[in-house]
Amino acid sequence: MPETKTKKKSDQSIEELILDAVGEENVVKGKNHVEYRKRLVRALTDLDDDEWKELDPRVQQWFNDSVDSMNDDGNPPPFPDAKAEPAATADEQDFSGEKPGRTNKRRSAGRRLKELILESVKDGKPTLSAAEALARLNDEGLDLSKSTVELTFSDMRQTIAVLIDKGIDLG
């Protein structure tokens, strides 16, 4: 990848902006494009609120879209400004072994997680931890990965803060 520090932010791709924000050394680039984008999403969740506010709006939008997409089907979308990705070879494909119909259950689990988070909001912050939410989902027979729960928590904290800043009462 070309050196991104010399480009103006407006000329950088979303991928380049993310690598600048999280540090290229913190994300192992692999052959599987989907897994690589998942690693970028995970790396973005480690940013603090001040670092998040400094991100280019295109990166914030891609991250939010990725979290939604990962809640729905487990995979972040391609970068909207990227060239078309080559088709994955057999050894690069993600054969997750999910059975047909699982997407609807996963979508239900993602929605239920958001409900649990919103139900727990006190003084503008969720009182439920990610681990507690994961345990409650499992008790309800719903299955989400730990990383998906953590990504959703990160996204929901930011969404809750925006709603409160806009004067929307969550109580």
FIKOLMI-528353 format. One record per residue: residue in one letter; chain; x, y, z of N, C-alpha, C in turn. Coordinates in pm, whole numbers, plus 50000, padded with zeros to 5 digits. Layout:
! residues N
res;chain;n.u;n.v;n.w;ca.u;ca.v;ca.w;c.u;c.v;c.w
A;A;X;Y;Z;X;Y;Z;X;Y;Z
...
! end
This chain:
! residues 171
res;chain;n.u;n.v;n.w;ca.u;ca.v;ca.w;c.u;c.v;c.w
M;A;50085;49882;50000;50000;50000;50000;50089;50124;50000
P;A;50054;50229;49926;50135;50349;49925;50131;50418;50060
E;A;50232;50497;50087;50239;50573;50211;50120;50668;50217
T;A;50039;50658;50323;49916;50737;50329;49935;50870;50399
K;A;50039;50887;50476;50058;51009;50554;50080;51132;50467
T;A;50125;51115;50343;50154;51229;50258;50030;51277;50182
K;A;49927;51199;50177;49804;51238;50109;49719;51323;50201
K;A;49642;51415;50141;49542;51487;50218;49433;51389;50255
K;A;49370;51411;50372;49265;51319;50416;49157;51302;50311
S;A;49123;51410;50243;49014;51401;50145;49052;51314;50026
D;A;49183;51295;50004;49230;51211;49893;49253;51066;49934
Q;A;49246;51038;50062;49271;50903;50110;49144;50818;50097
S;A;49166;50689;50076;49054;50595;50075;49010;50570;50219
I;A;48893;50514;50236;48844;50480;50369;48941;50383;50436
E;A;48990;50286;50362;49084;50190;50418;49210;50261;50468
E;A;49264;50353;50391;49385;50425;50431;49359;50509;50556
L;A;49242;50572;50564;49208;50652;50681;49199;50565;50807
I;A;49140;50446;50792;49130;50355;50906;49268;50312;50952
L;A;49354;50274;50858;49489;50230;50894;49568;50342;50961
D;A;49547;50466;50917;49612;50579;50985;49561;50593;51128
A;A;49430;50571;51147;49369;50591;51279;49409;50481;51378
V;A;49411;50357;51333;49436;50245;51426;49580;50198;51425
G;A;49657;50243;51328;49795;50199;51315;49802;50072;51234
E;A;49868;50083;51120;49876;49970;51026;49935;49846;51093
E;A;50025;49867;51189;50089;49754;51255;49991;49677;51345
N;A;49875;49737;51375;49777;49672;51462;49677;49584;51387
V;A;49685;49582;51255;49591;49504;51175;49670;49419;51076
V;A;49661;49289;51091;49728;49198;51001;49646;49189;50873
K;A;49708;49223;50763;49638;49215;50635;49652;49073;50581
G;A;49541;49013;50547;49545;48876;50498;49479;48866;50362
K;A;49477;48745;50311;49420;48722;50179;49268;48731;50181
N;A;49206;48694;50292;49062;48692;50299;49012;48834;50327
H;A;48953;48898;50228;48912;49037;50238;48808;49059;50347
V;A;48716;48965;50364;48612;48978;50466;48675;48976;50605
E;A;48764;48880;50629;48828;48872;50760;48914;48996;50787
Y;A;48977;49048;50685;49057;49170;50699;48968;49286;50742
R;A;48853;49302;50676;48761;49411;50713;48709;49391;50855
K;A;48686;49266;50897;48644;49240;51034;48752;49286;51133
R;A;48879;49260;51099;48987;49303;51187;48992;49456;51195
L;A;48964;49523;51084;48962;49670;51086;48849;49721;51175
V;A;48733;49659;51165;48620;49699;51250;48657;49680;51397
R;A;48715;49565;51430;48756;49539;51569;48857;49643;51616
A;A;48950;49678;51529;49052;49778;51567;48987;49914;51592
L;A;48886;49949;51513;48818;50077;51534;48743;50081;51667
T;A;48699;49967;51716;48628;49966;51845;48721;50001;51960
D;A;48851;49990;51939;48947;50022;52045;48976;50171;52056
L;A;48926;50251;51962;48949;50395;51968;48868;50455;52081
D;A;48925;50556;52148;48847;50624;52252;48756;50728;52186
D;A;48671;50792;52264;48573;50885;52209;48637;51001;52134
D;A;48747;51054;52187;48814;51166;52119;48870;51123;51984
E;A;48930;51003;51980;48983;50953;51853;48869;50929;51754
W;A;48755;50879;51803;48639;50855;51718;48592;50986;51654
K;A;48585;51091;51734;48537;51221;51684;48628;51278;51576
E;A;48756;51239;51580;48852;51287;51482;48847;51212;51349
L;A;48778;51097;51349;48772;51018;51226;48695;51090;51117
D;A;48736;51066;50996;48664;51115;50879;48521;51060;50883
P;A;48421;51142;50852;48282;51094;50853;48259;50970;50765
R;A;48338;50956;50658;48324;50837;50573;48362;50711;50649
V;A;48465;50722;50733;48508;50607;50813;48402;50575;50917
Q;A;48348;50678;50984;48244;50656;51084;48123;50588;51020
Q;A;48085;50634;50901;47969;50575;50832;47997;50430;50794
W;A;48118;50403;50742;48152;50265;50706;48151;50176;50829
F;A;48206;50225;50941;48206;50147;51064;48063;50116;51109
N;A;47978;50218;51112;47839;50196;51155;47767;50099;51062
D;A;47787;50114;50932;47728;50020;50836;47782;49879;50859
S;A;47910;49871;50892;47973;49740;50914;47914;49671;51037
V;A;47895;49746;51143;47838;49687;51265;47697;49636;51235
D;A;47617;49717;51165;47482;49672;51128;47488;49547;51041
S;A;47576;49548;50944;47589;49434;50854;47637;49310;50928
M;A;47733;49330;51020;47783;49216;51096;47675;49160;51188
N;A;47588;49246;51238;47475;49197;51318;47377;49119;51233
D;A;47364;49158;51106;47270;49090;51017;47326;48960;50961
D;A;47443;48967;50898;47494;48845;50832;47636;48808;50871
G;A;47693;48881;50965;47825;48846;51015;47942;48904;50938
N;A;47916;48978;50829;48025;49029;50746;48013;49179;50722
P;A;48125;49252;50737;48122;49394;50704;48119;49414;50553
P;A;48062;49524;50507;48055;49547;50364;48191;49588;50308
P;A;48208;49576;50177;48331;49627;50115;48338;49779;50134
F;A;48456;49833;50117;48471;49978;50122;48403;50037;49999
P;A;48318;50137;50017;48246;50191;49901;48336;50257;49798
D;A;48455;50300;49840;48545;50367;49747;48654;50274;49694
A;A;48644;50145;49724;48746;50050;49681;48714;49995;49543
K;A;48821;49954;49476;48802;49883;49349;48739;49749;49380
A;A;48673;49690;49285;48609;49561;49306;48711;49459;49353
E;A;48671;49382;49454;48761;49280;49506;48758;49159;49415
P;A;48872;49095;49397;48872;48973;49317;48791;48866;49387
A;A;48735;48778;49311;48659;48668;49369;48752;48583;49455
A;A;48702;48538;49567;48783;48457;49657;48806;48320;49597
T;A;48926;48272;49616;48955;48135;49574;48897;48042;49679
A;A;48894;47914;49652;48834;47818;49744;48898;47824;49883
D;A;49030;47848;49889;49093;47851;50021;49074;47983;50094
E;A;49020;48085;50027;48995;48214;50090;48849;48231;50132
Q;A;48761;48148;50082;48620;48165;50111;48591;48136;50257
D;A;48489;48204;50308;48447;48186;50445;48337;48082;50449
F;A;48374;47959;50481;48276;47853;50493;48241;47840;50640
S;A;48148;47921;50684;48116;47925;50826;48031;47808;50870
G;A;47972;47736;50775;47890;47623;50812;47754;47660;50866
E;A;47715;47787;50852;47584;47827;50901;47476;47761;50819
K;A;47374;47721;50889;47262;47654;50824;47167;47757;50767
P;A;47094;47723;50659;46995;47815;50606;46896;47854;50716
G;A;46854;47981;50714;46759;48029;50813;46826;48090;50935
R;A;46955;48072;50948;47025;48124;51065;47032;48277;51062
T;A;47035;48336;50944;47044;48481;50933;46929;48547;51005
N;A;46807;48494;50991;46693;48554;51059;46709;48545;51210
K;A;46759;48434;51260;46781;48420;51403;46890;48517;51449
R;A;46994;48531;51368;47102;48623;51403;47049;48766;51404
R;A;46966;48801;51306;46908;48934;51301;46825;48957;51426
S;A;46749;48856;51469;46669;48866;51591;46758;48886;51712
A;A;46870;48816;51716;46962;48828;51828;47022;48968;51832
G;A;47056;49024;51716;47111;49159;51710;47009;49261;51759
R;A;46886;49245;51718;46780;49336;51763;46757;49322;51913
R;A;46754;49198;51961;46732;49175;52104;46845;49235;52186
L;A;46969;49225;52136;47083;49284;52205;47064;49435;52219
K;A;47023;49501;52112;46999;49645;52118;46889;49679;52217
E;A;46785;49597;52222;46678;49618;52319;46731;49607;52462
L;A;46812;49505;52488;46870;49487;52621;46955;49607;52661
I;A;47034;49656;52569;47119;49771;52597;47034;49893;52631
L;A;46933;49920;52546;46848;50038;52570;46769;50025;52700
E;A;46723;49905;52731;46648;49884;52855;46734;49910;52978
S;A;46864;49898;52965;46953;49911;53081;47008;50054;53098
V;A;46972;50146;53010;47029;50281;53016;46984;50355;53142
K;A;47082;50400;53218;47061;50484;53336;47163;50596;53329
D;A;47119;50718;53348;47208;50834;53344;47288;50841;53216
G;A;47227;50802;53105;47290;50816;52975;47387;50706;52937
K;A;47397;50602;53020;47490;50494;52989;47425;50360;53019
P;A;47457;50258;52939;47405;50125;52968;47464;50072;53099
T;A;47381;50011;53182;47431;49952;53306;47464;49805;53287
L;A;47419;49749;53178;47444;49610;53145;47581;49599;53077
S;A;47661;49503;53117;47791;49483;53051;47772;49395;52928
A;A;47872;49395;52842;47867;49310;52722;47859;49162;52762
A;A;47933;49124;52866;47932;48985;52911;47794;48946;52964
E;A;47732;49037;53039;47599;49009;53092;47496;48997;52978
A;A;47509;49085;52880;47417;49080;52766;47434;48949;52689
L;A;47558;48908;52669;47585;48783;52597;47524;48665;52673
A;A;47537;48664;52804;47480;48556;52885;47327;48557;52875
R;A;47266;48674;52877;47120;48682;52866;47072;48635;52730
L;A;47145;48672;52625;47108;48625;52491;47117;48473;52485
N;A;47223;48418;52539;47239;48272;52541;47127;48206;52619
D;A;47087;48267;52733;46976;48213;52812;46846;48214;52733
E;A;46833;48310;52641;46713;48321;52559;46723;48237;52431
G;A;46833;48163;52418;46851;48077;52302;46896;48152;52177
L;A;46950;48272;52197;46998;48353;52084;47150;48351;52086
D;A;47209;48347;51969;47353;48327;51958;47418;48441;51880
L;A;47507;48514;51945;47592;48613;51880;47733;48593;51933
S;A;47830;48625;51851;47969;48612;51897;48003;48724;51994
K;A;48104;48700;52075;48149;48801;52171;48190;48929;52098
S;A;48259;48915;51985;48303;49035;51913;48185;49114;51858
T;A;48080;49045;51813;47961;49115;51763;47894;49192;51877
V;A;47885;49128;51994;47826;49195;52110;47908;49319;52146
E;A;48040;49306;52147;48126;49420;52181;48114;49531;52078
L;A;48108;49496;51949;48091;49597;51844;47958;49670;51860
T;A;47854;49594;51889;47723;49655;51906;47721;49748;52027
F;A;47784;49705;52136;47792;49791;52253;47861;49922;52219
S;A;47972;49915;52148;48045;50035;52109;47958;50128;52026
D;A;47891;50072;51929;47803;50150;51842;47687;50209;51922
M;A;47627;50130;52007;47511;50177;52084;47550;50287;52183
R;A;47667;50277;52246;47712;50384;52336;47720;50516;52261
Q;A;47775;50511;52140;47785;50633;52060;47648;50683;52019
T;A;47560;50593;51981;47424;50631;51941;47349;50691;52058
I;A;47361;50632;52175;47294;50683;52295;47344;50824;52326
A;A;47475;50845;52317;47532;50978;52343;47476;51081;52245
V;A;47464;51045;52118;47410;51138;52018;47263;51169;52049
L;A;47186;51066;52082;47044;51088;52114;47027;51179;52234
I;A;47109;51158;52336;47102;51244;52455;47143;51386;52420
D;A;47249;51402;52340;47291;51535;52298;47181;51607;52220
K;A;47100;51529;52149;46988;51588;52071;46865;51611;52157
G;A;46874;51577;52285;46763;51601;52377;46656;51493;52374
I;A;46687;51378;52320;46591;51270;52315;46599;51191;52444
D;A;46487;51180;52514;46482;51112;52643;46474;50962;52624
L;A;46567;50890;52681;46569;50746;52671;46511;50678;52795
G;A;46469;50760;52892;46420;50705;53017;46287;50648;53008
! end
